[in-house]
Amino acid sequence: MARGSSLCAKSWKSSSTGRPAKVAPDAHCHVAKAFYSVPSRLIGSQLQVCIKENMVQFFFKGEEIVKTHPRVPPGKTQTDFADLHNRPDAGLRACSGLRRPQVPQGEEHPRQPDGRTAH
């Protein structure tokens, strides 16, 4: 059992311990059907997760507590924008489908056959 799991078990009774979670490119982890931000320096890392009724805690390398969040309902996202300080686009998890393609300066948006601008 990882040290983070034992720390979690000692400090929180009736918690689920030792669950692994990989940090996604947007600096969030998927835990209990919800998303939680962690420091962007950990993108690609595997973290240990301690889940309690009202709290979620993340450990790096089994010892260092890197983040604590209040627990959110399934399908929701809990983001601390301080975690994204060097990845300003990382917080756009919910808005990624809303961004329009970038068009280089001086070029027009591509046109559809009927003459309308494609978006």
JOWO-V127134 format. One record per residue. N is the residue number from 1. RES is the residue in three letters. PSI is psi as a letter, one per 40 degrees, with the letter a starting at -180 (NA if undefined). D_CENTER is the distance of its C-alpha to the mean C-alpha in whole Angstrom. Layout:
n: {N N}
res: {RES RES}
psi: {PSI PSI}
d_center: {D_CENTER D_CENTER}
//
This chain:
n: {1 2 3 4 5 6 7 8 9 10 11 12 13 14 15 16 17 18 19 20 21 22 23 24 25 26 27 28 29 30 31 32 33 34 35 36 37 38 39 40 41 42 43 44 45 46 47 48 49 50 51 52 53 54 55 56 57 58 59 60 61 62 63 64 65 66 67 68 69 70 71 72 73 74 75 76 77 78 79 80 81 82 83 84 85 86 87 88 89 90 91 92 93 94 95 96 97 98 99 100 101 102 103 104 105 106 107 108 109 110 111 112 113 114 115 116 117 118 119}
res: {MET ALA ARG GLY SER SER LEU CYS ALA LYS SER TRP LYS SER SER SER THR GLY ARG PRO ALA LYS VAL ALA PRO ASP ALA HIS CYS HIS VAL ALA LYS ALA PHE TYR SER VAL PRO SER ARG LEU ILE GLY SER GLN LEU GLN VAL CYS ILE LYS GLU ASN MET VAL GLN PHE PHE PHE LYS GLY GLU GLU ILE VAL LYS THR HIS PRO ARG VAL PRO PRO GLY LYS THR GLN THR ASP PHE ALA ASP LEU HIS ASN ARG PRO ASP ALA GLY LEU ARG ALA CYS SER GLY LEU ARG ARG PRO GLN VAL PRO GLN GLY GLU GLU HIS PRO ARG GLN PRO ASP GLY ARG THR ALA HIS}
psi: {h i d d d d d d d d d h i f i h i e h i h h h i d e f i i h h f f i h h i i h e e e h e i h i i h h h i d e i h h h h h f e d h h d i h i i i i i i e i h h h h e d d f d e g d e d e f d e e d e e h i i h h i h e i i i i i i d e e i h h NA}
d_center: {25 22 23 19 21 24 23 21 24 26 24 23 26 25 21 20 19 18 16 14 10 9 7 6 8 6 4 1 4 7 9 13 12 9 5 5 4 6 9 9 12 10 9 11 12 13 12 14 13 16 16 18 20 18 16 13 13 12 14 15 18 19 20 18 16 13 11 13 11 14 13 13 15 14 13 11 8 8 7 9 11 12 9 10 13 14 12 13 12 8 8 10 8 11 14 14 17 19 19 23 23 25 28 30 32 36 35 35 33 34 36 37 40 41 41 37 34 32 28}
//
